[in-house]
Amino acid sequence: MNKNYKDMTVGQIVADKFDNSKVFNDFGIDFCCRGDVSLSNACNAQGIDIKDVLKKLGETEPFVDKTMDFKTWDIDLLVDFIIKHHHRYIRKNGRGIQELLNKVCDVHGNKYNSLYEVKALFDASLTDLNEHLNKEEQILFPYIYEMHEAYSSRKPLPFFHCGGVEQPIAVMMSEHDTEGSRFREISRLTNTYLAPDDACESYRLVLNQLNEFEENLHHHIHLENNIVFPAAIQIQLSFNF
């Protein structure tokens, strides 16, 4: 640990080194949707001693490619990555999880009624996420590309019908909060994705897939809330050559 993490927000700490997200996951600290909270406040909210967290942050072992230091990437490249990796992941895997969850509900729903609540939450999430991705790809991200190109070429700030990036960013972050809340509830209902002893393989599989989906979503939201969006606002403010 080479930064004074005690004085940073949890989002900044993960942006500094994504391996730190594993520590926050272990302590139940939300670094994506609630990434603007200071580490001390996040620890207080969870009833955790900040010294324990700081100690673990100093002991993190890499679990992602070290070359992917996202905060050093140009914003257009990072947006490309989000679209081609995270957006594609949701569209590719969401429907399959939904279908498997339907089957598991048919078999186990009478005994484990909470599965129906999980299904309703995931169905709503998938519907809203698809609309969310479309808004990013059709409205916000194209303008971020334009801003980046204009700034790199020392051209004037392009016109944006929303006036500035702050408004659509605020909408995207609010929708991120909604998804974060939904998946916290899904995690609670599934006992943090732990299958009961008598669960069939399909039941276990769908819980593993839901867990992976949430982890991917956390990384996705973290990249946008804590790196892309602040960088876009900073670029907009920099159009005073």
NUGU-99730 format. One line per 2 residues: their letters; for each residue y, z, x of N, C-alpha, C. Coordinates in steps of 0.02 Angstrom, whole numbers. Example, Ala and Ser with C-alpha at 12.3 -4.5 7.8 and 13.67 -1.06 7.14 Angstrom:
2
AS	-284 390 660 -225 390 615 -165 390 660 | -112 354 642 -53 357 684 2 394 645;
//
This chain:
241
MN	-60 0 43 0 0 0 62 0 44 | 103 -53 41 161 -58 84 227 -57 45;
KN	226 -39 -18 285 -35 -59 290 35 -89 | 352 54 -109 361 119 -141 344 111 -215;
YK	280 109 -231 258 96 -299 283 148 -348 | 297 208 -325 319 261 -369 383 242 -406;
DM	425 200 -375 489 180 -404 487 112 -437 | 427 83 -444 420 16 -473 389 20 -543;
TV	397 -33 -582 363 -36 -646 290 -57 -633 | 247 -45 -682 177 -63 -672 169 -139 -667;
GQ	212 -176 -703 209 -249 -698 228 -273 -628 | 279 -243 -598 299 -261 -530 244 -244 -480;
IV	210 -189 -491 156 -168 -446 99 -218 -446 | 81 -243 -506 28 -292 -510 52 -360 -485;
AD	116 -377 -496 143 -439 -469 143 -437 -393 | 153 -378 -364 151 -371 -291 81 -383 -264;
KF	31 -361 -301 -38 -368 -279 -84 -363 -340 | -112 -419 -361 -150 -419 -424 -211 -374 -421;
DN	-237 -361 -362 -294 -315 -356 -277 -247 -387 | -212 -229 -389 -192 -165 -417 -208 -160 -491;
SK	-217 -217 -524 -233 -215 -596 -298 -179 -609 | -345 -183 -563 -409 -148 -572 -399 -73 -576;
VF	-353 -47 -535 -338 25 -537 -309 43 -605 | -262 3 -630 -231 17 -694 -282 12 -751;
ND	-327 -37 -746 -381 -42 -797 -423 21 -797 | -440 46 -738 -482 106 -732 -447 167 -763;
FG	-381 170 -757 -343 227 -783 -319 216 -855 | -332 157 -882 -310 142 -950 -236 129 -956;
ID	-205 104 -902 -133 89 -902 -123 15 -916 | -82 0 -967 -69 -69 -987 -16 -99 -941;
FC	-36 -148 -899 10 -178 -852 38 -245 -875 | 12 -272 -931 36 -338 -953 88 -331 -1008;
CR	68 -312 -1068 115 -307 -1124 166 -251 -1113 | 146 -199 -1077 192 -143 -1064 208 -138 -990;
GD	216 -196 -960 227 -199 -888 296 -176 -865 | 343 -167 -913 410 -147 -894 419 -71 -891;
VS	364 -35 -897 365 38 -895 357 62 -823 | 395 111 -803 388 137 -735 319 169 -726;
LS	296 171 -665 230 201 -652 228 274 -674 | 282 310 -660 282 382 -678 278 391 -754;
NA	315 349 -792 312 354 -865 244 333 -892 | 215 282 -861 148 260 -883 96 315 -871;
CN	102 349 -815 55 404 -799 66 462 -847 | 129 478 -861 143 533 -908 115 518 -977;
AQ	122 455 -998 97 436 -1065 22 444 -1070 | -13 435 -1014 -87 440 -1014 -111 509 -992;
GI	-64 554 -975 -84 620 -951 -118 618 -884 | -95 572 -841 -127 561 -776 -80 586 -721;
DI	-108 615 -669 -70 635 -610 -53 572 -570 | 11 558 -560 32 498 -525 4 496 -453;
KD	-8 554 -424 -35 556 -356 -105 524 -354 | -144 535 -407 -211 506 -410 -207 429 -413;
VL	-159 405 -452 -151 332 -459 -127 302 -393 | -76 333 -363 -50 307 -300 -103 306 -245;
KK	-147 357 -246 -201 359 -197 -248 299 -207 | -266 286 -270 -310 230 -284 -277 163 -268;
LG	-212 158 -281 -176 96 -265 -178 81 -190 | -181 134 -151 -185 125 -78 -255 108 -54;
ET	-304 111 -99 -374 99 -80 -403 36 -112 | -361 -5 -144 -388 -62 -182 -423 -111 -137;
EP	-480 -134 -161 -518 -186 -128 -506 -252 -164 | -496 -307 -128 -483 -371 -162 -540 -391 -208;
FV	-522 -413 -268 -573 -441 -313 -553 -508 -340 | -495 -535 -316 -476 -604 -330 -460 -638 -264;
DK	-456 -704 -266 -442 -743 -206 -376 -721 -175 | -377 -699 -112 -317 -675 -80 -264 -729 -74;
TM	-285 -792 -74 -236 -846 -66 -193 -854 -128 | -213 -825 -184 -177 -835 -246 -123 -781 -254;
DF	-72 -784 -212 -16 -737 -215 35 -768 -262 | 24 -757 -327 60 -794 -378 136 -786 -375;
KT	160 -730 -351 232 -719 -351 267 -764 -300 | 229 -795 -254 260 -840 -205 257 -913 -228;
WD	223 -927 -283 217 -996 -305 282 -1020 -337 | 296 -1085 -330 351 -1115 -369 334 -1108 -443;
ID	386 -1100 -483 375 -1085 -554 339 -1142 -590 | 352 -1205 -570 319 -1261 -604 244 -1261 -589;
LL	226 -1243 -528 155 -1239 -510 120 -1183 -547 | 154 -1127 -555 124 -1070 -590 116 -1086 -664;
VD	164 -1120 -693 157 -1141 -764 98 -1189 -771 | 91 -1235 -723 33 -1280 -723 -32 -1240 -724;
FI	-35 -1190 -682 -96 -1149 -677 -110 -1113 -743 | -59 -1086 -773 -67 -1050 -836 -94 -1096 -889;
IK	-66 -1156 -894 -88 -1203 -945 -160 -1226 -932 | -174 -1244 -870 -239 -1274 -855 -295 -1223 -847;
HH	-277 -1162 -832 -329 -1110 -825 -331 -1065 -887 | -277 -1031 -902 -278 -981 -955 -276 -1012 -1025;
HR	-232 -1061 -1036 -231 -1092 -1102 -296 -1129 -1116 | -321 -1162 -1066 -384 -1198 -1074 -441 -1150 -1087;
YI	-441 -1092 -1054 -493 -1042 -1064 -495 -1020 -1138 | -436 -1006 -1166 -434 -983 -1236 -461 -1037 -1283;
RK	-440 -1098 -1272 -461 -1152 -1317 -535 -1169 -1307 | -560 -1161 -1247 -630 -1178 -1233 -677 -1124 -1257;
NG	-658 -1061 -1249 -704 -1005 -1261 -694 -969 -1327 | -634 -973 -1354 -619 -935 -1415 -663 -952 -1473;
RG	-673 -1017 -1487 -713 -1038 -1544 -785 -1017 -1536 | -813 -1021 -1476 -882 -1001 -1466 -892 -926 -1477;
IQ	-844 -886 -1454 -848 -814 -1466 -844 -800 -1541 | -801 -835 -1575 -793 -826 -1647 -858 -841 -1684;
EL	-891 -895 -1665 -954 -914 -1699 -1009 -863 -1685 | -1014 -840 -1622 -1065 -790 -1605 -1050 -724 -1641;
LN	-987 -705 -1645 -968 -644 -1679 -986 -647 -1753 | -978 -705 -1783 -998 -714 -1854 -1073 -701 -1863;
KV	-1113 -728 -1817 -1185 -719 -1821 -1205 -646 -1812 | -1173 -613 -1764 -1188 -542 -1752 -1169 -500 -1812;
CD	-1113 -517 -1844 -1093 -481 -1905 -1145 -489 -1961 | -1171 -550 -1967 -1221 -563 -2019 -1284 -519 -2009;
VH	-1303 -508 -1945 -1364 -471 -1930 -1352 -396 -1928 | -1297 -375 -1897 -1286 -304 -1883 -1229 -272 -1923;
GN	-1192 -313 -1961 -1132 -288 -1994 -1145 -232 -2044 | -1201 -234 -2079 -1215 -182 -2128 -1225 -114 -2095;
KY	-1253 -113 -2035 -1264 -50 -2000 -1202 -29 -1961 | -1169 -78 -1930 -1110 -65 -1890 -1050 -98 -1923;
NS	-1021 -63 -1971 -967 -92 -2011 -906 -111 -1970 | -896 -78 -1914 -837 -92 -1872 -838 -164 -1846;
LY	-897 -196 -1845 -900 -266 -1823 -858 -311 -1867 | -855 -296 -1931 -814 -337 -1976 -740 -329 -1959;
EV	-719 -269 -1939 -650 -259 -1917 -636 -297 -1853 | -684 -296 -1807 -677 -333 -1744 -671 -408 -1759;
KA	-713 -432 -1804 -711 -503 -1823 -643 -522 -1852 | -617 -481 -1897 -552 -495 -1928 -496 -496 -1876;
LF	-498 -449 -1829 -448 -446 -1777 -452 -506 -1731 | -513 -525 -1712 -520 -581 -1666 -501 -647 -1701;
DA	-520 -654 -1764 -501 -715 -1802 -425 -722 -1804 | -391 -667 -1819 -318 -668 -1823 -288 -683 -1754;
SL	-317 -654 -1703 -293 -665 -1635 -299 -738 -1615 | -357 -768 -1629 -369 -837 -1609 -321 -884 -1645;
TD	-309 -871 -1710 -261 -913 -1748 -191 -908 -1718 | -169 -846 -1705 -102 -836 -1679 -95 -861 -1608;
LN	-147 -852 -1568 -144 -875 -1498 -138 -950 -1494 | -174 -986 -1536 -169 -1059 -1535 -98 -1082 -1552;
EH	-66 -1050 -1601 3 -1065 -1617 49 -1046 -1559 | 35 -990 -1528 74 -966 -1471 71 -1015 -1412;
LN	11 -1038 -1396 3 -1085 -1341 41 -1149 -1355 | 39 -1173 -1417 74 -1234 -1434 150 -1226 -1426;
KE	176 -1168 -1445 248 -1156 -1438 268 -1155 -1364 | 226 -1124 -1323 242 -1123 -1252 240 -1193 -1222;
EQ	189 -1231 -1240 180 -1297 -1210 229 -1349 -1237 | 253 -1339 -1298 298 -1389 -1328 372 -1371 -1324;
IL	387 -1307 -1314 457 -1286 -1315 478 -1254 -1249 | 449 -1196 -1233 473 -1157 -1176 455 -1188 -1109;
FP	392 -1204 -1099 371 -1229 -1033 404 -1295 -1014 | 411 -1343 -1060 446 -1405 -1041 517 -1392 -1016;
YI	551 -1343 -1047 619 -1328 -1023 618 -1293 -955 | 568 -1251 -943 562 -1220 -877 551 -1274 -824;
YE	510 -1324 -839 501 -1380 -793 568 -1414 -780 | 606 -1427 -834 670 -1461 -827 719 -1419 -785;
MH	722 -1355 -798 766 -1311 -759 747 -1312 -685 | 683 -1306 -672 660 -1305 -603 678 -1370 -567;
EA	667 -1426 -600 683 -1491 -570 757 -1498 -559 | 797 -1478 -608 870 -1483 -601 896 -1438 -545;
YS	870 -1378 -542 893 -1332 -489 873 -1357 -420 | 811 -1382 -415 787 -1408 -351 828 -1468 -328;
SR	851 -1508 -377 889 -1569 -361 964 -1557 -362 | 985 -1494 -373 1055 -1475 -377 1092 -1515 -430;
KP	1060 -1521 -488 1090 -1553 -546 1113 -1500 -596 | 1154 -1519 -646 1177 -1469 -695 1120 -1441 -736;
LP	1132 -1383 -765 1083 -1351 -809 1070 -1396 -869 | 1007 -1413 -882 992 -1457 -939 1008 -1423 -1006;
FF	1022 -1464 -1056 1033 -1438 -1123 967 -1412 -1152 | 972 -1356 -1188 914 -1327 -1221 935 -1308 -1291;
HC	900 -1332 -1341 921 -1320 -1410 918 -1247 -1430 | 882 -1206 -1392 880 -1134 -1407 939 -1097 -1376;
GG	979 -1133 -1337 1037 -1104 -1304 1022 -1079 -1234 | 967 -1043 -1226 945 -1017 -1161 873 -995 -1166;
VE	844 -978 -1109 773 -960 -1109 760 -890 -1137 | 813 -849 -1141 801 -779 -1162 771 -774 -1232;
QP	795 -814 -1279 770 -808 -1347 696 -827 -1353 | 675 -886 -1330 603 -901 -1336 560 -855 -1294;
IA	586 -831 -1238 548 -783 -1197 538 -718 -1237 | 590 -695 -1271 584 -634 -1311 531 -642 -1366;
VM	529 -702 -1396 479 -715 -1448 409 -714 -1417 | 400 -747 -1360 334 -749 -1328 312 -679 -1308;
MS	358 -638 -1283 339 -570 -1262 321 -527 -1322 | 356 -537 -1378 339 -500 -1439 269 -518 -1462;
EH	252 -583 -1458 185 -605 -1478 133 -579 -1429 | 150 -574 -1365 105 -544 -1317 90 -471 -1336;
DT	141 -435 -1357 132 -365 -1377 82 -360 -1435 | 89 -408 -1482 43 -408 -1540 -29 -416 -1517;
EG	-40 -463 -1471 -109 -475 -1447 -134 -415 -1407 | -90 -385 -1368 -111 -326 -1330 -133 -270 -1377;
SR	-96 -260 -1432 -115 -209 -1480 -181 -225 -1514 | -191 -288 -1531 -254 -308 -1564 -313 -294 -1519;
FR	-307 -312 -1456 -365 -303 -1412 -376 -230 -1392 | -323 -190 -1393 -334 -118 -1383 -375 -90 -1441;
EI	-362 -116 -1502 -400 -94 -1560 -472 -120 -1557 | -481 -183 -1536 -549 -210 -1529 -588 -169 -1477;
SR	-555 -152 -1422 -588 -112 -1371 -608 -44 -1399 | -564 -14 -1438 -579 52 -1468 -638 47 -1516;
LT	-637 -4 -1559 -690 -12 -1609 -758 -25 -1578 | -759 -55 -1519 -822 -72 -1486 -841 -22 -1431;
NT	-804 36 -1431 -819 87 -1380 -813 56 -1310 | -756 22 -1298 -743 -15 -1236 -800 -64 -1220;
YL	-820 -101 -1272 -869 -156 -1266 -938 -131 -1245 | -955 -72 -1267 -1021 -44 -1252 -1066 -52 -1313;
AP	-1120 -90 -1305 -1165 -103 -1361 -1209 -42 -1376 | -1226 -31 -1439 -1273 23 -1456 -1342 9 -1428;
DD	-1382 61 -1424 -1448 55 -1392 -1493 3 -1426 | -1486 -4 -1492 -1531 -49 -1528 -1501 -120 -1536;
AC	-1449 -134 -1499 -1416 -200 -1505 -1460 -255 -1478 | -1458 -313 -1511 -1494 -371 -1487 -1455 -404 -1430;
ES	-1484 -454 -1399 -1451 -487 -1343 -1387 -522 -1364 | -1387 -549 -1425 -1326 -582 -1450 -1269 -533 -1458;
YR	-1285 -473 -1482 -1235 -420 -1490 -1206 -402 -1422 | -1249 -392 -1373 -1226 -375 -1306 -1185 -432 -1276;
LV	-1207 -493 -1287 -1173 -551 -1259 -1103 -558 -1288 | -1096 -550 -1353 -1029 -560 -1383 -981 -505 -1360;
LN	-1007 -444 -1349 -963 -392 -1323 -941 -408 -1251 | -987 -434 -1211 -968 -454 -1143 -916 -510 -1145;
QL	-924 -557 -1192 -878 -612 -1196 -809 -588 -1220 | -808 -541 -1267 -745 -513 -1290 -709 -475 -1234;
NE	-748 -439 -1194 -720 -403 -1137 -690 -452 -1087 | -725 -505 -1072 -699 -556 -1026 -637 -589 -1054;
FE	-637 -603 -1119 -580 -634 -1152 -518 -590 -1145 | -528 -525 -1156 -471 -479 -1150 -446 -476 -1078;
EN	-491 -473 -1029 -470 -471 -959 -431 -534 -940 | -455 -592 -964 -420 -655 -951 -351 -653 -983;
LH	-347 -627 -1044 -284 -623 -1080 -235 -576 -1044 | -260 -521 -1017 -218 -475 -980 -186 -510 -920;
HH	-227 -548 -883 -200 -584 -825 -150 -636 -846 | -166 -672 -899 -124 -723 -928 -55 -694 -946;
IH	-55 -640 -984 7 -609 -1006 46 -580 -947 | 10 -551 -900 42 -524 -840 80 -579 -803;
LE	49 -636 -792 82 -690 -755 146 -712 -790 | 144 -715 -856 203 -738 -893 256 -683 -896;
NN	237 -624 -920 287 -570 -930 319 -547 -865 | 278 -542 -812 302 -509 -751 321 -556 -695;
IV	304 -620 -701 321 -667 -647 358 -728 -675 | 328 -766 -720 359 -828 -744 424 -815 -782;
FP	423 -770 -830 483 -760 -871 542 -732 -832 | 532 -681 -790 589 -658 -749 615 -713 -702;
AA	569 -754 -675 590 -808 -630 630 -861 -668 | 609 -876 -730 645 -926 -770 716 -901 -786;
IQ	723 -838 -803 789 -810 -817 832 -811 -754 | 802 -796 -697 839 -797 -634 862 -867 -616;
IQ	819 -917 -627 839 -986 -614 898 -1005 -658 | 895 -987 -722 950 -1003 -767 1015 -972 -743;
LS	1011 -910 -719 1071 -876 -694 1097 -905 -629 | 1054 -944 -595 1072 -969 -529 1110 -1036 -531;
FN	1123 -1062 -591 1156 -1126 -596 1232 -1119 -586 | 1249 -1087 -530 1318 -1083 -507 1318 -1099 -434;
F	1313 -1164 -419 1306 -1185 -350 1373 -1174 -312;
//
